[in-house]
């Protein structure tokens, strides 16, 4: 296929949506898009466009070395999957040492939008199928010697006026009983642009990182 570049800089000989398969010089065939975007086909009859990459976009790592509830914002509401990593997260001594999670759009949801089930090790099960303002992730550890590593995944499973999310988590506890924590549940209310973690005491160590995939 012959490609012609005329004096005004326009190009002829390329069909709509096509790209050259050989070297072309001094020709601006496509605007550069923005940093991080990828050139994406939109079909055989329309021109390709620059679009955001569908890889993981990581937000800034949040230190939880001290203090109470931590809210991480900046999640794109177009996200189909949200990933959270815990790295050496612990909290100060309190009666039960629970860590809770809430999500939402514009604000964290405190309505009856959550279902949750969590298990500790092989001998303890806490099952709650009733809706509640937020559901626990970590349960029944009583001092800061218990350090948690692992991940949480939120997967958007339904698009409607009330989006639905499937949630799973896998955490390991080290330094105390050395037991796994794992569970699953759902959130049924809004798109998500923020996620909050609430210790019953105060966080005293660790990092939480959040990423998303569109």
N, C-alpha and C positions, 0 to 999 in steps of 0.2 A: 504494500500500500504506500503510495507516494504521499509525502507530507510537504506542504508548501508554506513557507513563512514569507509573507509579503512585506512591503516596505513599512506598512503601518504597524507591524508587529502581530497582526492576526494570523491565525493558522487555519489552513484548509487541508482536507484529506483525512481528518480524524472523525469517525462517526460519533454520534452522541453516546457518551458513556465510555468511550474507548480510551486507551492509553497506548503510547508508542512502545514497541518491544525492541527498540534499538536506540542508539545514542542520538539525542537531540541537543543541539547547542544553541546558546543565546536565545532560548525560548522559555518564557514563563508559562508553562502549561497549566499550572494550578497554584493558587495562593497557598502560602505555607501553613495556614492554620495557626494554632497556638501551641505552646510548648506542651508536650506530652500527648497530643492528639495523634490519631492514626487515620490514614486514608481508607475510607470504607465504601465498598460497592453499594449502590442503591438499585441495582438491576441493570439489565442490558440496554435499556432505552433512555436512561437518565444518567447524568454525570455523577461520578463518585464525589463524596464530600468528606471533609475533615471532621472527625467526631472524637469525643472523649474515649480514651482507652477503657476497655472493660476489665482491666486488671484491678488489683486491690489498691485502693487509695487509703493510705494510713494517715490518721490524725496525729497530732503531737502526743508523745508519751506523757501520761499523767502520773506524777509522783504522789504516793499516798503514805508518805513518811510520818504524817501527823494529821490530826484533825478528824472531823466527822464526815458527813455525807459529801460525796464527790459527784458532780454532774459534768459529763463530757458532751459538748455540743459540736456542731459542724458536720453531722452526718447528712448526706444528700438524701432528700426525701424520695428520690428515684431509686434508691438502693433496693436491690433484690435480696442481698445477703449482707449481714453485719457480723463481723468477727471481733471477739474480745480476747485478749491474752492477759493472764495474771502472772506476774513474776515476783515471787517471794513476798506475797501479800500477807500481812498479819495485823492483828489489832491488840490493844491493851486489854488487860483482864477485866471481865465483867461476868455476869451470872451465867450466860449461855453462849456468848461469842458468836451470835448469828451475823451473817452478812446478807443483806437483801438487795434486790435489783428492781428498778422501775424504769420505764421508757415512756416516750411520748413525742408529740409534735407541738412546739411552742412552749410547752410546759410538760413536766412529767405527769403521767396519769395516776391519779389516786382513786380512780373509780373501780368498780367491780369488773375489771377487764382481764384478769389473769387466772390461769389454772396452773398448778404446779405439783410435781412429785419429786422428792429428793431421797436418795439413799446414801448411807455412810457405811463403808466397808461391806461386810457380808452379813452383819447381824442386826443392823438398824435400818428401819424404813419409816419415813415420814410421808404419808400420803394425804394430800388435800385436794379434792376435786371440786371444792366450792370456790367461787370467785372471791378474790380478796384484793386489797389495795396494792400489795406487792408480795412476791413470793420469795422464800428463802433459798439461798444457794449453798450456804455452809452452815452446819448445825452442830451444837453440843460440844464445843471446845472452849475451854475456860481460861486460857492464858496466851500470852504472846509467843510462847514457844512453838505454837502451831503455825506453820508457814505454808502458804498455798501457791501452787503453780498449776497452770492449765489453761483451758480455753472455753469460751461460750460462743455458740453460733445461733443467730436469729435468721430464719429463712422466710421470706414473704411468700405465702402459699395461696393467697386469694386477693384479688383486686376488686374493690367495690367501694361503696360509701363507708363501709366498715372493714378496712383491710384486716387480714388475719396473718399471724406470724407463728411459725413453729420454732420452739426454743429447745436447745439441748446444751448441757454443760458437762465437762469432765475436768475435775480438779484433783490434784494429789496433795495430801497433807503430809508434811515432813517435819520432824523435830519433836513430835509428840507420840501419837498413836500410830503414825505412818500408815494411814488408811486413805483409800480413794473416796472422793465425793462425786456423785454423778446424779443426773436427773434430766427431766424433760417437762415441757409444758407448752403453753401458748399464750399469746396476747392478742386480743380481738377488740380493736378500737380505732387506731389512727395509723397514718404513716409515721415514720420515726425519724427525728432529727437530733435526738439526744438520748443519753442513757445515764442512769444514776445508780451509784452503789452506796448503800447505807449500812455502816457498822453499828451494832448495838452499843459498843464502847466507842473507842477512837482508833482509827488506823495508826499504826506506829512504824510500818515499814512496807516497802514494795513499790511496784509500778503496774499501772494498768494501761494497755494500749488498745485503741479501737480503730478498725478499718472497715471499709465497705466496698461492695462490688455492685455496679449498676447493671 
